[in-house]
Amino acid sequence: MRRESFHGSLVALALGDSLGATMEGYRSHDLLIAYEEGRYDPGQMQVALWTDDTAMTVATAQSIVACGRVDGEDMAKRYLVWYRTSGRGIGRAALRAMERLLNRVPWNEAGETGQWAAGNGVAQRVAPVGLFHAPSLEGLAEDVRTCGIITHRNEEAISAGLVVAWVIAQSAAGVLKLDRLVPDLIRHVPPCKTLDAVSRAQELAEEGVRPTKALPELGLGSGAAETVGTAFYCWLRNPTDIMDVLVTAVLGAGDADTRAAIAGAMAGAYLGAEVLPARFTRHLDGYHALTNLADRLYETTLAAWQSKVR
């Protein structure tokens, strides 16, 4: 289990979120075209404040640290505290869930249902669950579901979260094989649109299809399959260059902050914290708190699984 993966995943997620927040909702690909052609300097990008992507990820990690496990009731309480004190950037499904929690609906019944609940809210905050399962995939699917149903009682949203968590767990364990990525995912995730999107993303990346063509094909909206598919493409097209991963994800526009957060979480877990660009991390809000939280999550994970072995 690699400590640097814990640092890399949480910090790169927050960095992607913070960079992407300045581009969320844009439809123009002008900057992405300029970047492809070498006319755009990523140094011009600005680090903004966190949105719900990082805030809910932090709450997820804090809950695991406090409980030593994935505890849905505790997570729900922490999400609700964040919602009542800030709630910046909260999505529709999460908003409805928070309103139900305020009305004392049980945490495992509060999540939004139906096709409109097939959003990216589970995938955006599930990185700590994946990190917690770096020593073992046992119970990963159940823990992702526990985390997910608080806001999204939708199988596509939960499956998308499982895809992201599995990749992060295997990366933090140092055993992820990119050439076996899709076949291995198929063994652990039930059939879903997100798996189809990831498979297509890998094909587009391997074929060298440019982002200006690949991202619109995969979809730039906030659906689970769209966001996770585009995040995988941004990562797989250049998996050893985290800055290129983040820049491509951010300049793709649309739901840029969540795409970049998910891509950053996976790339950061795969590469580790040492690859993160200091010129951006030094401006990242709460950087030292994030690294401290990553350390505590690592120690909690180590202790939890050692106790199981005994």
Secondary structure as UniProt FT lines:
FT   HELIX           3..20
FT   TURN            21..25
FT   HELIX           30..36
FT   TURN            37..38
FT   HELIX           42..44
FT   HELIX           52..67
FT   HELIX           72..85
FT   TURN            88..89
FT   HELIX           92..102
FT   TURN            103..104
FT   HELIX           107..109
FT   HELIX           115..117
FT   HELIX           121..125
FT   HELIX           127..132
FT   TURN            138..139
FT   HELIX           140..148
FT   TURN            149..151
FT   HELIX           155..172
FT   TURN            173..174
FT   HELIX           178..180
FT   HELIX           181..188
FT   HELIX           193..206
FT   TURN            207..208
FT   HELIX           211..218
FT   HELIX           224..236
FT   TURN            239..240
FT   HELIX           242..251
FT   HELIX           256..271
FT   HELIX           273..275
FT   HELIX           278..281
FT   TURN            282..283
FT   TURN            285..286
FT   HELIX           287..309
//
